Amino acid sequence: MPSAFSPIKYAWTGPQHGQSRRSVSATRRLRLEPLEDRHLLAVIAPSVFGDTGPGSLREAILRANADASPDVIELRPGTYTLSIANTAGQENLAAQGDLDITQPVTIRGMGAVPGATVIDARGIDRVFQVFEGATVVFENLTIQGGLAKDNGEAGVRMGETAACGGGILNGAGVDPSSGTGDPGGEIVLDGVFVQRNTARGADRPVGNAGGSNAAGGGIYSNDSLEVLSSRIRNNAAEGGEGGDTAAGGAAWGGGVYSAGALYFFESRIAYNEALGGAGGNGVAAGAGGAGGDADGGGIFALREGDEPWVLEASWVFRNQAAGGRGGEGGNGVAGGSGGGGDGQCEAEGQRLERFHAGLLPRSRIVPAGRRGAITLVSAPAAGQYETGTIRERRPRDRVGDRPENALGGTSTP
């Protein structure tokens, strides 16, 4: 691990007040001054793409978590896959399931081109979970294939809680309906693709329980998140289906759900979905359940207090929020109502003016349909407020921003 060292520097003592350069020449001296202690970053280079044993990415994460010194994990081109599933509920020590990070680390790939360096969870769990006190920088890589079915609390089993953070969960034991839970660390994405991740709420096919909620298909952050020159695309938050007569689960933030400070710069949030769960059907003379609501197909930001919310030189386009269908009614009874779907980009909380200031001139929010670009919902005040810089012509798609077809290639929208 890193070792400390105390370098020294040479400082020149020049002429003092009242002295000429000639008179001081006889007294010139070199002075040695110690600098503060510094730590060399430990560089860990995984040598295998699999998930087990020495040389794996999981083993590198365990090494980085061993002490509080910052480390760098250098990854090669290729796909690092996760395969060790949780066996007794959510495990939060990085030995099973997602890669849990508890100490400062930089994880650096070999390029921002899609497919250069990929970390793929293959649906066994979300990809990463970051805990309080950790500062984590992801650079030049792709995070994909995550599937979240819980809220990150240790020991919970899939379907027992809301599903949060398909690609990355920043925090633990979170509740997206209120933005509460254990805080996470500070996350920076620099040249990163977060794609094809899902937060999926549990269905309740038996009984009359409501479907589970889901939030943050790509990223769920309960603390600070910076997104620089990155792409958040093709992710989904999907509410679960309700049981008999029960409501479907809600879905928030198909691309990103944030309950903390949030900053985007030169990034794109595109083709993400928040989909409310279907309501359960009525039984006997019972009414069908209501479909789950869906908010913020691209971004949902729950604002509490003074956290900054800034979108600069970035695009939010072709995201969708769609409420779930209402369940069918029982004998002679009306069916349930369908859920509502609002906005590509939502901010909820008490400080609406901060969001207005955060939408900088070079940014664009491009409407997906007839609804406004941004919906701001204030809990203390009824009604909805729409704002933003809207440009009707969508940006020209690049290959990296087109939706993927069933074969994993790209298709023209």
GIBELQUI-V943698 format. One record per residue. N is the residue number from 1. SS is DSSP state (@ for helix, = for strand, . for the rest). PSI is psi in degrees with one decimal (NA if undefined). OMEGA is omega as a letter, one per 20 degrees, with the letter a starting at -180 (none if undefined). Layout:
n->[N | N]
ss->[SS | SS]
psi->[PSI | PSI]
omega->[OMEGA | OMEGA]
This chain:
n->[1 | 2 | 3 | 4 | 5 | 6 | 7 | 8 | 9 | 10 | 11 | 12 | 13 | 14 | 15 | 16 | 17 | 18 | 19 | 20 | 21 | 22 | 23 | 24 | 25 | 26 | 27 | 28 | 29 | 30 | 31 | 32 | 33 | 34 | 35 | 36 | 37 | 38 | 39 | 40 | 41 | 42 | 43 | 44 | 45 | 46 | 47 | 48 | 49 | 50 | 51 | 52 | 53 | 54 | 55 | 56 | 57 | 58 | 59 | 60 | 61 | 62 | 63 | 64 | 65 | 66 | 67 | 68 | 69 | 70 | 71 | 72 | 73 | 74 | 75 | 76 | 77 | 78 | 79 | 80 | 81 | 82 | 83 | 84 | 85 | 86 | 87 | 88 | 89 | 90 | 91 | 92 | 93 | 94 | 95 | 96 | 97 | 98 | 99 | 100 | 101 | 102 | 103 | 104 | 105 | 106 | 107 | 108 | 109 | 110 | 111 | 112 | 113 | 114 | 115 | 116 | 117 | 118 | 119 | 120 | 121 | 122 | 123 | 124 | 125 | 126 | 127 | 128 | 129 | 130 | 131 | 132 | 133 | 134 | 135 | 136 | 137 | 138 | 139 | 140 | 141 | 142 | 143 | 144 | 145 | 146 | 147 | 148 | 149 | 150 | 151 | 152 | 153 | 154 | 155 | 156 | 157 | 158 | 159 | 160 | 161 | 162 | 163 | 164 | 165 | 166 | 167 | 168 | 169 | 170 | 171 | 172 | 173 | 174 | 175 | 176 | 177 | 178 | 179 | 180 | 181 | 182 | 183 | 184 | 185 | 186 | 187 | 188 | 189 | 190 | 191 | 192 | 193 | 194 | 195 | 196 | 197 | 198 | 199 | 200 | 201 | 202 | 203 | 204 | 205 | 206 | 207 | 208 | 209 | 210 | 211 | 212 | 213 | 214 | 215 | 216 | 217 | 218 | 219 | 220 | 221 | 222 | 223 | 224 | 225 | 226 | 227 | 228 | 229 | 230 | 231 | 232 | 233 | 234 | 235 | 236 | 237 | 238 | 239 | 240 | 241 | 242 | 243 | 244 | 245 | 246 | 247 | 248 | 249 | 250 | 251 | 252 | 253 | 254 | 255 | 256 | 257 | 258 | 259 | 260 | 261 | 262 | 263 | 264 | 265 | 266 | 267 | 268 | 269 | 270 | 271 | 272 | 273 | 274 | 275 | 276 | 277 | 278 | 279 | 280 | 281 | 282 | 283 | 284 | 285 | 286 | 287 | 288 | 289 | 290 | 291 | 292 | 293 | 294 | 295 | 296 | 297 | 298 | 299 | 300 | 301 | 302 | 303 | 304 | 305 | 306 | 307 | 308 | 309 | 310 | 311 | 312 | 313 | 314 | 315 | 316 | 317 | 318 | 319 | 320 | 321 | 322 | 323 | 324 | 325 | 326 | 327 | 328 | 329 | 330 | 331 | 332 | 333 | 334 | 335 | 336 | 337 | 338 | 339 | 340 | 341 | 342 | 343 | 344 | 345 | 346 | 347 | 348 | 349 | 350 | 351 | 352 | 353 | 354 | 355 | 356 | 357 | 358 | 359 | 360 | 361 | 362 | 363 | 364 | 365 | 366 | 367 | 368 | 369 | 370 | 371 | 372 | 373 | 374 | 375 | 376 | 377 | 378 | 379 | 380 | 381 | 382 | 383 | 384 | 385 | 386 | 387 | 388 | 389 | 390 | 391 | 392 | 393 | 394 | 395 | 396 | 397 | 398 | 399 | 400 | 401 | 402 | 403 | 404 | 405 | 406 | 407 | 408 | 409 | 410 | 411 | 412 | 413]
ss->[. | . | . | = | = | . | . | = | = | = | = | = | . | . | . | . | . | . | . | . | @ | @ | @ | @ | @ | @ | @ | . | . | = | = | = | = | = | . | . | . | = | = | . | . | = | = | = | . | . | . | . | . | . | . | . | . | . | . | . | @ | @ | @ | @ | @ | @ | @ | @ | . | . | . | . | . | . | = | = | = | = | . | . | . | = | = | = | = | . | . | . | . | . | . | . | . | . | . | . | . | . | . | . | . | . | = | = | = | . | . | . | = | = | = | = | . | . | . | . | . | . | . | . | = | = | = | = | . | . | . | . | . | . | . | = | = | = | . | . | . | . | = | = | = | = | = | = | = | = | = | = | . | . | = | = | . | . | . | . | . | . | . | . | . | . | . | . | . | . | = | = | . | . | . | = | = | = | . | = | = | = | = | . | . | . | . | = | = | = | . | . | . | = | = | = | = | = | = | = | = | = | = | . | . | = | = | = | . | . | . | . | . | . | . | . | . | . | . | . | . | = | = | . | . | . | = | = | = | . | . | = | = | = | = | = | . | . | = | = | = | . | . | = | = | = | . | . | . | . | . | . | . | . | . | . | . | . | = | = | . | . | . | = | = | = | . | . | . | = | = | = | = | . | . | = | = | = | . | . | = | = | = | . | . | . | . | . | . | . | . | . | . | . | . | . | . | . | . | . | . | = | = | . | . | . | = | = | = | = | = | . | . | . | . | . | = | = | = | = | . | . | = | = | = | . | . | = | = | = | . | . | . | . | . | . | . | . | . | . | . | . | . | . | . | . | . | . | = | = | . | . | = | = | = | = | = | . | . | @ | @ | @ | @ | @ | @ | @ | = | . | . | . | . | = | = | . | . | . | . | . | . | . | . | = | = | = | = | . | . | . | . | . | . | = | = | = | = | . | . | = | . | . | . | . | . | . | . | . | @ | @ | @ | . | . | = | . | . | . | . | . | = | . | . | .]
psi->[173.1 | 145.8 | 147.7 | 151.8 | 157.4 | 90.5 | 162.7 | 160.2 | 156.2 | 129.0 | 136.3 | 130.9 | 108.5 | -170.7 | 138.5 | 170.8 | 128.5 | -3.1 | 144.2 | 163.4 | -33.3 | -44.0 | -26.9 | -11.6 | -29.5 | -14.7 | 11.0 | 138.3 | 153.0 | 129.7 | 134.1 | 125.9 | 125.3 | 141.0 | 171.1 | 155.2 | 140.4 | 155.8 | 135.3 | 135.1 | 133.2 | 130.6 | 122.1 | 127.2 | 96.8 | 140.5 | -7.3 | 155.8 | -12.3 | 179.8 | 2.4 | 151.2 | 179.9 | 143.6 | -2.7 | 162.9 | -38.4 | -42.2 | -34.1 | -39.7 | -42.7 | -40.4 | -43.1 | -31.1 | -8.4 | -28.2 | 175.0 | -0.4 | 138.2 | 142.4 | 163.9 | 127.0 | 114.2 | 120.1 | 149.2 | 168.5 | 141.1 | -177.0 | 119.5 | 117.9 | 145.2 | 140.9 | -6.7 | 102.5 | 157.7 | 139.5 | -17.3 | 51.8 | -177.8 | 123.6 | 130.0 | 29.9 | 14.9 | 7.2 | -26.0 | 159.8 | -133.8 | 170.1 | 107.3 | 130.8 | 123.7 | -8.2 | 163.0 | 134.2 | 148.5 | 127.7 | 112.9 | 124.7 | -165.4 | 21.7 | 150.1 | -5.1 | 130.8 | 131.1 | -7.5 | -61.6 | 119.2 | 137.0 | 115.9 | 119.9 | -11.8 | 30.4 | 8.0 | -21.6 | -178.4 | 174.6 | -51.8 | 148.2 | 128.6 | 134.6 | 166.1 | 137.0 | -13.5 | 133.8 | 117.5 | 127.2 | 121.3 | 128.0 | 132.7 | 57.2 | 173.8 | 133.8 | 118.2 | 169.8 | 12.9 | 145.4 | 107.9 | 131.6 | 16.6 | -179.3 | 12.4 | 1.0 | 136.6 | 131.8 | -17.8 | 149.0 | 158.6 | 130.8 | -7.8 | -19.5 | -178.2 | 154.1 | 123.8 | 131.1 | 78.0 | -40.9 | -53.8 | 132.2 | 120.6 | 94.9 | -173.4 | 151.5 | 37.1 | 155.3 | 106.0 | -18.4 | -21.5 | -10.9 | 15.0 | 175.3 | 177.4 | 137.1 | 158.6 | -153.3 | -156.3 | 123.0 | 136.1 | 127.1 | 123.3 | 106.9 | 44.9 | 141.1 | 122.6 | 109.7 | 153.5 | 42.9 | 154.1 | 136.0 | 115.5 | 113.9 | 151.1 | 141.9 | 153.6 | 74.7 | -19.8 | 138.5 | -169.5 | 32.3 | 148.3 | 156.2 | 152.4 | 148.3 | 162.1 | 146.8 | 142.7 | 66.2 | -42.6 | -53.8 | 135.3 | 119.6 | 122.0 | 14.3 | -149.2 | 135.0 | 124.5 | 131.3 | 110.3 | 125.5 | 47.6 | 172.3 | 125.3 | 106.9 | 151.7 | 37.8 | 164.3 | 140.9 | 123.7 | 114.2 | 148.4 | 159.1 | 140.4 | 155.6 | -167.8 | 123.3 | 2.4 | 159.6 | 153.2 | 159.4 | 149.1 | 161.4 | 131.6 | 131.5 | 77.8 | -39.0 | -55.4 | 134.2 | 127.2 | 131.5 | 30.1 | -163.1 | 139.9 | 129.8 | 125.1 | 136.8 | 125.0 | 49.8 | 165.2 | 133.9 | 106.5 | 148.7 | 30.7 | 157.8 | 139.9 | 118.1 | 115.9 | 149.8 | 154.5 | 145.3 | 152.3 | 154.1 | 151.0 | 153.1 | 147.4 | -114.7 | 23.3 | 149.2 | 154.9 | 155.1 | 154.2 | 146.3 | 150.1 | 144.5 | 160.3 | 133.8 | 138.5 | 71.7 | -37.2 | -56.4 | 136.0 | 123.7 | 115.8 | 111.4 | 118.2 | 112.1 | -143.4 | 19.9 | 132.9 | 147.0 | 100.3 | 131.6 | 108.3 | 129.6 | 41.7 | 163.2 | 137.8 | 110.8 | 151.8 | 39.9 | 161.4 | 137.9 | 119.8 | 124.1 | 157.0 | 157.7 | 150.5 | 150.3 | 158.9 | 142.7 | 158.2 | -166.0 | 115.0 | 16.5 | 145.6 | 152.3 | 171.9 | 162.3 | 149.0 | 153.8 | 158.8 | 155.1 | 121.7 | 125.1 | 150.5 | -30.3 | 115.1 | 145.4 | 125.3 | 134.8 | -164.4 | -14.4 | 68.7 | -33.0 | -26.5 | -34.0 | -39.2 | -44.1 | -27.7 | -21.0 | 99.0 | 159.9 | -32.4 | -7.7 | 156.7 | 134.1 | 115.5 | 119.8 | 141.9 | -24.6 | -141.8 | -24.6 | 160.5 | 166.8 | -45.1 | 134.4 | 124.1 | 122.9 | 121.6 | 121.2 | -42.9 | -22.6 | 136.2 | 158.1 | 172.8 | 150.1 | 130.0 | 138.9 | -177.6 | 164.6 | 111.9 | 130.4 | 121.7 | -32.5 | 122.1 | 156.5 | 152.7 | 126.9 | 143.1 | 164.2 | -38.6 | -6.7 | 9.4 | 149.7 | 152.0 | 142.9 | -177.9 | -20.7 | 3.6 | -0.8 | -161.3 | 155.2 | 150.9 | 126.4 | NA]
omega->[a | r | a | r | a | r | r | r | r | r | a | r | a | a | r | a | r | r | r | r | a | a | a | a | a | a | a | a | r | a | r | r | r | r | r | r | r | a | r | r | r | r | r | a | r | a | r | a | r | a | a | r | r | r | r | r | r | r | r | r | r | r | a | r | a | r | a | r | r | a | r | r | a | a | r | r | a | a | r | a | r | a | a | a | r | a | a | a | a | r | a | r | r | r | a | r | a | r | a | a | a | a | a | a | r | r | a | r | a | r | a | r | a | r | a | r | a | r | a | a | r | r | a | a | r | a | a | r | a | a | a | r | a | r | a | r | r | a | r | r | r | r | a | r | r | r | a | r | r | a | r | r | a | r | a | r | a | r | a | a | r | r | a | r | a | r | a | r | r | a | a | r | a | r | a | r | a | a | a | a | r | r | r | r | r | a | r | r | a | a | a | r | r | a | r | r | a | r | a | r | a | r | r | a | a | a | a | r | r | r | a | r | r | a | r | r | r | a | r | a | r | a | a | r | r | a | a | r | a | r | r | a | r | r | a | r | a | r | a | r | r | r | a | r | a | a | r | r | r | r | a | r | r | r | a | r | a | r | r | r | a | a | r | r | r | a | r | r | a | r | r | a | r | a | r | r | r | r | r | r | r | r | a | a | a | r | r | r | r | r | a | r | r | a | r | r | r | a | r | a | r | a | r | r | a | a | r | r | a | r | a | r | a | a | r | a | r | r | a | r | a | r | r | r | r | r | r | a | r | a | r | a | a | r | r | r | r | r | r | r | a | r | r | a | a | r | a | r | a | a | a | a | r | r | r | a | a | a | a | a | a | a | r | r | a | a | r | a | a | r | a | a | a | r | r | a | a | a | a | a | r | r | a | a | a | a | r | r | a | r | a | r | a | r | r | a | r | a | a | a | a | a | a | r | a | a | r | r | r | r | r | a | none]
